[in-house]
Structures are given as C-alpha cells and as structure tokens.
Amino acid sequence: MASRKIASVKNTVRKAAKAVRKQATAARKKVAQAKKAVPSRAKKLLKAVPAPKSAATGELKLPVLHESITSTGLKVIAAERGPLPLVSVRLVMRAGGVWDPPGKDGLADFTARLLRRGTKRMDADGISEAIEFVGASLYAGVNEDVLSVYLTTPAEHFSAMLDVLGQVVREPTFPEQEVVDARERALAQFANDLDDPSSIADRAFTRAVWGDHPYGRDLGGNKRTVSTFTRDDVVRFHAECMGPKISLLTVVGAIAPETVAAEAERAFAGWTGGPDAEPMLPRNQEPLAKAGTVLLVDKPDQTQSQVRLGGPGFWLGHEDYFPATAMNIALGGGFTSRLMNEIRVNRGLTYGVSSYFDTMSSGGIFALSTFTKTASTREIIDVALKEIHGVRDAGLKPRELKDAQSYLAGLYPLRTETNESVASVIADMRMHGLGDDWVEKFRDRLRAVTPKDVAAAAKKYAFADRPVIVVLGKASEVKPLLEGLGPITVVPASDYE
C-alpha cells in the first residue's frame, strides 16, 4: 500500500514538473515572439525612470525603475538587480479591508486566502506542486488598504511562475468546498483566539479607537460576518474589487526589464473587472470619537491585564513622519526607551511595553501596548501616561534624539537588502505617494530633524487629548482601579469572537 502511495505521489510530481516545463517552454517562445513582433508595445511603453542621486550622507540607492503598462491597464515596474539568480514579484491593488462590503467584514482577507485554491486550468494541489517543484513561493494577504500577492522564484522559472500568478489573480474558480473549508477554519480560529488575551485586546482596541471609520473593521472578520460568507460573496468581491486598472506589478531581480514587460503582457492578457480608477478614502485625520473613554473587556479567568492606549496619528507619507518617528523611538519604540526603562527596568511592572504609530494610506493612530498583573493595572497606566505627557510637554533631550536618529539610520538599509524587500518598498512608494526618492533621502530627512521639530510633533501626537483606554482583564477586580480615567464600559470577551 505504501509503495503504491509513493509511486502515485512521484507520478503526480512528475506530471506537475512536466506541466511547468511545458509552460516555461511555451512562455519562452511567446516572449521571443513578443520581443520581435511587438517591440512597439513592450519597448515603446517601457520607460526608464533613473534612480535619484544618492543622498549626501548615505549610499542607499534603488535600481533603475523601468515602467510599462499592459494592454489591460496593469501598471508594471521592473528593476533589474543581481547577483543572485532570483526574482521577487509583488502585485498590489487597492482592495484591502476598508473595501469590504457592508456587513461582510473580513471578505477581502477571506478572498485573498482562497486565490490559490484553484483556477480554470489548475486545482489547488496542482498549483502547490508547480510552485514547490521549482523552489518558488506564492502567497496572498491583505492589510487595511491593499490586497497583495507575493511571488519569489528562481529567475529561470520566472515565466512559468508569473503565469501561475496570473492565473490565480485572473481566473480563480473558488470551488464551493474550498469556501466551506476556509469558512470553518476561520470560525475555529476565532474560537481559539478567545484563549489569547492579547489578540482579543488588539481587536477591541481597533474597534474602540477607530469607531465607525472603515479602519475600525475587523481585518479578518469575526464570527458574525464570516459565518455569512458564501461563494457568491467571494466571486462578487473578485469581480468588483480586483482588477488591472487599480493594480501595480513590481518585479525585482535577475531579469531584463524588456522580458518583464513582455511576460506581464502575456500573463495578464484578458484580465478584466474591478474599478476603472483607484478607490481612495479621504485623508482627514479627525479627533477620536471615543477619546477619554475606557473600555473594559471582561475575561474572568485572567490574572493579568492587557492594556492599550490610543490617540490620533497621521497617514503614510505625512510631513510629520520623521520627527514623530524619532520621538517615538526615544519614548517607547526601543529597548532603551523611556517607557521601557521606567515601567520594566525601574518598576518591574511588565516584561514588555511599546509605543508605536500605526499609519495607513488615509489616517493613523499613536498607541501604547503593554500588560501587567491585575493589581498593578492602574499603576502601569498612570506611569505610561506620565512618561508620554513628559515628552509632550518637554520634548526630547538632544542626546535622546541623536541616539534615535542613529538607530533608525542604521536600521533602515535592511529595507533594501533583498529583492523581496525592494519590490515591496517600490510598491509602497507608489501606492502611498511617498515619492521615488523615499529610500535615497530617508536618512538625510531623518538626520535633518531638530529638537524643535520633535517638540512640535510631540505636542500634536503624544496624547494632546485624553486617549482611548482599553483594558482586558477580570472586570470585578480591574474596574475599581480604573475609576477617574473616564466613563467605563464593560463588555464580555465573547463580543470579539
């Protein structure tokens, strides 16, 4: 019995390999023909955008970007980069969680996870075998703003793997049983999450801090919404929200830009659907509707409290990014930060505390996350607010700012170490309007931040108004400790399943 199973597996792999080789051979022929017969499209539309001059204080530099547009309207950016014979691809489109239909929170994420589960020409196993046989990887995911599909492949198999990517994006079949299985897995995960206090606290915090704003939706959905998902919902989302005219394909690695342009034209030929123009939320950072309130999530079995504090922030690419980021590194974004020193080192209230800016395309928040034993819940909140208000009122010391700048400037080059990271940063620059000189000038802009700049940013973002406070813990013991922080609302943890 075992030998027959092994033989069957080998036979399946051989078939997949043969199919991949056949696709690659056919693709190479088509590319060769395209280079000869269609230079007017693949070369005329191919526009080289020279990388900006390197910054005066650093040598970070992206490869030259070559731009083209397919006949279906898909924008393509190719950046040839060696020496490793690998290629990384990111296909990104404005079809993230904020575009979930009303009452269908999580549908974008659910759809992304089903893209690999079958196309008109390949079933889920066939897709996996084709990808794994050549040592490639392919996966999809979403954030609040965008849906992304990621591909990494050996350069020699780029043609065949881009064809697979094209199939899963253009013609997924969303088999009924795959939809049912994915829905059941998601519902089971929600039940499991009730045993993870941090996950529940994060979910409660997102809803509380954003309120009715689209960024307040559950990115992965919840029990109530996901239980309603049908195949028709997924098919409709794919047809209405995903399409070439709102998408960007970035390709980085050991591949000629002309080949990328021709291959993209072939792999995404006939792709239709989706909006004609990119949907956009207005960039208008409003005060938080629930500022100054306290949400207490009751989980009676807890001996610790999860604590979250939040206030208004800013969107990706905002002019305050550099001074605010430098401020946050010194305040709570590093292991030697003020919050870590006072809360963990000096007082021993927790093992971990951090502050951060969560920035999206149209807005953002400034937040703090930590945990402590039940009895010290109020103390950790009071100490955290004292440290944050200290920065708000007095800014940073010159040495703190210099250390933060040095830390960030030394860390940032990691963003351009791999083909995958370069493909992602190019996509981010274009999708969020950061400018093509974002990487090259990042460290110069960071080092140009002055103590005065940080002080101004701190007055705006270090809880200028009273924050939203979310605590998950044993309500009967925690609630008395929270008196005086604002109106308290108590809800059961099960509300976040």
NORPE-V511403 format. One record per residue. N is the residue number from 1. RES is the residue in one letter. PHI is phi in degrees with one decimal (* if undefined). Layout:
# NORPE-V511403
N_RES_PHI / N_RES_PHI
This chain:
# NORPE-V511403
1_M_* / 2_A_-61.8 / 3_S_-64.6 / 4_R_-66.7 / 5_K_-64.8 / 6_I_-63.9 / 7_A_-62.2 / 8_S_-64.2 / 9_V_-63.4 / 10_K_-61.3 / 11_N_-63.6 / 12_T_-63.3 / 13_V_-63.7 / 14_R_-61.6 / 15_K_-63.9 / 16_A_-63.1 / 17_A_-62.3 / 18_K_-62.2 / 19_A_-65.6 / 20_V_-64.6 / 21_R_-62.9 / 22_K_-64.2 / 23_Q_-63.2 / 24_A_-64.2 / 25_T_-62.3 / 26_A_-62.7 / 27_A_-66.3 / 28_R_-61.4 / 29_K_-63.2 / 30_K_-64.8 / 31_V_-65.3 / 32_A_-60.4 / 33_Q_-65.3 / 34_A_-63.7 / 35_K_-64.9 / 36_K_-83.1 / 37_A_-88.9 / 38_V_-124.8 / 39_P_-61.5 / 40_S_-63.0 / 41_R_-97.7 / 42_A_-66.7 / 43_K_-102.2 / 44_K_-64.4 / 45_L_-78.7 / 46_L_-74.3 / 47_K_-118.2 / 48_A_-86.4 / 49_V_-109.9 / 50_P_-62.3 / 51_A_-65.7 / 52_P_-59.9 / 53_K_-61.1 / 54_S_-64.0 / 55_A_-65.7 / 56_A_-63.0 / 57_T_-107.9 / 58_G_-164.5 / 59_E_-113.9 / 60_L_-63.1 / 61_K_-153.4 / 62_L_-79.2 / 63_P_-64.2 / 64_V_-62.5 / 65_L_-97.2 / 66_H_-110.0 / 67_E_-108.7 / 68_S_-151.1 / 69_I_-134.7 / 70_T_-76.0 / 71_S_-63.9 / 72_T_-91.0 / 73_G_99.2 / 74_L_-76.0 / 75_K_-80.8 / 76_V_-127.6 / 77_I_-125.4 / 78_A_-115.0 / 79_A_-132.3 / 80_E_-76.1 / 81_R_-153.3 / 82_G_-111.2 / 83_P_-92.6 / 84_L_-69.0 / 85_P_-81.1 / 86_L_-127.4 / 87_V_-133.1 / 88_S_-116.4 / 89_V_-129.0 / 90_R_-132.9 / 91_L_-104.0 / 92_V_-130.0 / 93_M_-145.9 / 94_R_-77.9 / 95_A_-142.2 / 96_G_-80.1 / 97_G_-62.1 / 98_V_-68.9 / 99_W_-100.4 / 100_D_-59.6 / 101_P_-63.6 / 102_P_-54.3 / 103_G_76.8 / 104_K_-124.9 / 105_D_-53.1 / 106_G_97.8 / 107_L_-68.5 / 108_A_-61.4 / 109_D_-63.4 / 110_F_-61.9 / 111_T_-64.7 / 112_A_-59.0 / 113_R_-71.6 / 114_L_-96.7 / 115_L_-59.3 / 116_R_-83.7 / 117_R_-92.6 / 118_G_139.6 / 119_T_-127.4 / 120_K_-65.4 / 121_R_-111.8 / 122_M_-142.3 / 123_D_-87.8 / 124_A_-59.7 / 125_D_-65.0 / 126_G_-63.1 / 127_I_-63.8 / 128_S_-63.3 / 129_E_-65.3 / 130_A_-62.6 / 131_I_-69.6 / 132_E_-69.0 / 133_F_-62.6 / 134_V_-97.5 / 135_G_76.5 / 136_A_-97.9 / 137_S_-141.4 / 138_L_-147.5 / 139_Y_-152.9 / 140_A_-129.9 / 141_G_-162.7 / 142_V_-133.6 / 143_N_-124.1 / 144_E_-59.8 / 145_D_-96.8 / 146_V_-131.9 / 147_L_-105.9 / 148_S_-126.2 / 149_V_-120.9 / 150_Y_-112.8 / 151_L_-136.1 / 152_T_-128.2 / 153_T_-150.2 / 154_P_-57.7 / 155_A_-58.2 / 156_E_-67.3 / 157_H_-108.3 / 158_F_-56.2 / 159_S_-59.9 / 160_A_-65.8 / 161_M_-74.1 / 162_L_-66.4 / 163_D_-63.6 / 164_V_-63.6 / 165_L_-58.8 / 166_G_-59.3 / 167_Q_-63.8 / 168_V_-67.7 / 169_V_-87.9 / 170_R_-79.6 / 171_E_-136.5 / 172_P_-66.9 / 173_T_-100.6 / 174_F_47.3 / 175_P_-54.9 / 176_E_-53.7 / 177_Q_-66.1 / 178_E_-64.9 / 179_V_-64.9 / 180_V_-61.8 / 181_D_-63.6 / 182_A_-64.7 / 183_R_-64.8 / 184_E_-66.0 / 185_R_-64.5 / 186_A_-64.0 / 187_L_-64.4 / 188_A_-65.1 / 189_Q_-67.6 / 190_F_-59.0 / 191_A_-63.5 / 192_N_-65.5 / 193_D_-62.7 / 194_L_-63.1 / 195_D_-90.3 / 196_D_-114.3 / 197_P_-56.9 / 198_S_-64.2 / 199_S_-64.0 / 200_I_-65.4 / 201_A_-63.0 / 202_D_-63.1 / 203_R_-65.7 / 204_A_-64.0 / 205_F_-65.0 / 206_T_-58.8 / 207_R_-64.6 / 208_A_-70.5 / 209_V_-76.6 / 210_W_-98.5 / 211_G_61.5 / 212_D_-84.2 / 213_H_-63.9 / 214_P_-54.6 / 215_Y_-69.7 / 216_G_-86.5 / 217_R_-73.9 / 218_D_-72.6 / 219_L_-59.0 / 220_G_-95.2 / 221_G_80.9 / 222_N_-147.1 / 223_K_-56.4 / 224_R_-65.6 / 225_T_-79.9 / 226_V_-64.6 / 227_S_-64.3 / 228_T_-94.3 / 229_F_-64.8 / 230_T_-127.0 / 231_R_-61.0 / 232_D_-60.3 / 233_D_-61.0 / 234_V_-67.3 / 235_V_-59.8 / 236_R_-66.0 / 237_F_-62.2 / 238_H_-60.7 / 239_A_-72.2 / 240_E_-93.1 / 241_C_-108.8 / 242_M_-112.2 / 243_G_-171.1 / 244_P_-68.7 / 245_K_-74.8 / 246_I_-113.4 / 247_S_-115.0 / 248_L_-134.1 / 249_L_-108.8 / 250_T_-110.6 / 251_V_-128.6 / 252_V_-130.5 / 253_G_149.2 / 254_A_-82.9 / 255_I_-149.5 / 256_A_-69.8 / 257_P_-56.6 / 258_E_-63.1 / 259_T_-66.1 / 260_V_-60.3 / 261_A_-61.8 / 262_A_-68.1 / 263_E_-67.2 / 264_A_-64.2 / 265_E_-59.6 / 266_R_-72.9 / 267_A_-67.9 / 268_F_-112.3 / 269_A_-62.3 / 270_G_81.7 / 271_W_-73.5 / 272_T_-130.6 / 273_G_101.1 / 274_G_78.7 / 275_P_-67.2 / 276_D_-81.1 / 277_A_-136.9 / 278_E_-63.7 / 279_P_-72.1 / 280_M_-140.0 / 281_L_-83.3 / 282_P_-67.2 / 283_R_-87.6 / 284_N_-151.3 / 285_Q_-77.4 / 286_E_-92.2 / 287_P_-59.6 / 288_L_-71.3 / 289_A_-62.7 / 290_K_-106.4 / 291_A_-57.1 / 292_G_82.8 / 293_T_-108.9 / 294_V_-122.6 / 295_L_-108.6 / 296_L_-108.9 / 297_V_-93.3 / 298_D_-84.9 / 299_K_-134.2 / 300_P_-59.0 / 301_D_-83.1 / 302_Q_-82.3 / 303_T_-109.0 / 304_Q_-125.9 / 305_S_-116.2 / 306_Q_-88.8 / 307_V_-123.4 / 308_R_-133.3 / 309_L_-125.5 / 310_G_-149.5 / 311_G_-145.1 / 312_P_-63.4 / 313_G_-128.2 / 314_F_-151.4 / 315_W_-89.2 / 316_L_-58.1 / 317_G_86.9 / 318_H_-65.6 / 319_E_-64.2 / 320_D_-85.5 / 321_Y_-54.8 / 322_F_-70.6 / 323_P_-64.6 / 324_A_-70.1 / 325_T_-67.0 / 326_A_-61.2 / 327_M_-56.8 / 328_N_-68.5 / 329_I_-58.2 / 330_A_-72.5 / 331_L_-76.8 / 332_G_-157.3 / 333_G_-100.0 / 334_G_-146.3 / 335_F_-71.7 / 336_T_-104.1 / 337_S_-71.8 / 338_R_-60.3 / 339_L_-61.9 / 340_M_-64.5 / 341_N_-63.4 / 342_E_-77.9 / 343_I_-83.7 / 344_R_-92.9 / 345_V_-70.2 / 346_N_-79.5 / 347_R_-111.2 / 348_G_62.8 / 349_L_-83.9 / 350_T_-161.0 / 351_Y_-88.6 / 352_G_-151.7 / 353_V_-150.1 / 354_S_-150.5 / 355_S_-117.0 / 356_Y_-163.3 / 357_F_-101.0 / 358_D_-103.4 / 359_T_-109.4 / 360_M_-119.4 / 361_S_-65.9 / 362_S_-124.5 / 363_G_175.9 / 364_G_-171.5 / 365_I_-136.6 / 366_F_-109.3 / 367_A_-143.5 / 368_L_-128.4 / 369_S_-134.1 / 370_T_-161.8 / 371_F_-153.6 / 372_T_-163.2 / 373_K_-69.3 / 374_T_-51.7 / 375_A_-63.9 / 376_S_-103.1 / 377_T_-58.3 / 378_R_-67.6 / 379_E_-61.7 / 380_I_-68.1 / 381_I_-67.4 / 382_D_-62.7 / 383_V_-66.5 / 384_A_-61.7 / 385_L_-64.2 / 386_K_-62.7 / 387_E_-67.2 / 388_I_-65.8 / 389_H_-67.7 / 390_G_-62.7 / 391_V_-69.9 / 392_R_-59.4 / 393_D_-86.2 / 394_A_-126.8 / 395_G_70.6 / 396_L_-108.4 / 397_K_-73.4 / 398_P_-52.4 / 399_R_-67.7 / 400_E_-61.7 / 401_L_-64.4 / 402_K_-61.9 / 403_D_-64.0 / 404_A_-64.8 / 405_Q_-63.2 / 406_S_-64.1 / 407_Y_-62.3 / 408_L_-67.5 / 409_A_-64.6 / 410_G_-75.8 / 411_L_-82.6 / 412_Y_-60.6 / 413_P_-55.3 / 414_L_-61.6 / 415_R_-66.8 / 416_T_-123.2 / 417_E_-78.6 / 418_T_-118.6 / 419_N_-59.0 / 420_E_-62.9 / 421_S_-69.7 / 422_V_-67.0 / 423_A_-59.5 / 424_S_-70.3 / 425_V_-70.2 / 426_I_-64.7 / 427_A_-60.8 / 428_D_-63.7 / 429_M_-59.1 / 430_R_-78.7 / 431_M_-67.0 / 432_H_-111.1 / 433_G_65.1 / 434_L_-79.5 / 435_G_93.9 / 436_D_-70.5 / 437_D_-97.8 / 438_W_-57.1 / 439_V_-69.1 / 440_E_-62.5 / 441_K_-101.5 / 442_F_-56.1 / 443_R_-71.2 / 444_D_-64.4 / 445_R_-65.4 / 446_L_-66.0 / 447_R_-70.9 / 448_A_-79.7 / 449_V_-66.8 / 450_T_-108.7 / 451_P_-55.4 / 452_K_-65.4 / 453_D_-62.2 / 454_V_-64.9 / 455_A_-61.0 / 456_A_-66.1 / 457_A_-65.7 / 458_A_-62.6 / 459_K_-66.1 / 460_K_-84.8 / 461_Y_-114.9 / 462_A_-83.1 / 463_F_55.3 / 464_A_-60.9 / 465_D_-107.3 / 466_R_-63.3 / 467_P_-80.8 / 468_V_-76.6 / 469_I_-118.2 / 470_V_-123.6 / 471_V_-129.0 / 472_L_-109.7 / 473_G_179.7 / 474_K_-81.6 / 475_A_-58.9 / 476_S_-61.5 / 477_E_-98.7 / 478_V_-83.0 / 479_K_-55.4 / 480_P_-60.1 / 481_L_-74.4 / 482_L_-96.4 / 483_E_-59.2 / 484_G_95.5 / 485_L_-88.5 / 486_G_141.4 / 487_P_-57.5 / 488_I_-107.4 / 489_T_-116.0 / 490_V_-107.2 / 491_V_-134.0 / 492_P_-75.3 / 493_A_-60.3 / 494_S_-62.1 / 495_D_-64.6 / 496_Y_-111.0 / 497_E_-78.5
